[in-house]
């Protein structure tokens, strides 16, 4: 059984017991959360596709940790103008464990 959920502007295919890094979610480590934006649920040959969300479906998860990703470096450069600029960004993330899928 798997589901497709939407969180942080991205879509993830999840199964029970899977570990996942998603955009930062509110909550403390060890808290249980519900992901209510379920786009699709598949259980063998039984397939439910939402329009746009599946009614009454939810995915439960547990927050394992919060952190920051690797640095993404941005380099702006203008040739022959003696101009260059280097900046960086580290995105916050939350690591979660999927504990259940409810249709």
ZIHUUR-V87517 format. One record per helix or strand of 2 or more residues. SS is the DSSP state (alpha for helix, beta for strand). FROM is the first residue (numbers start at 0). TO is the last residue. Records with the same first field share a line. If there is no record, write none. Layout:
SS=FROM-TO + FROM-TO
//
This chain:
beta=1-6 + 9-14 + 18-22 + 31-34 + 37-42 + 45-48 + 57-67 + 71-77 + 82-88 + 91-101
//
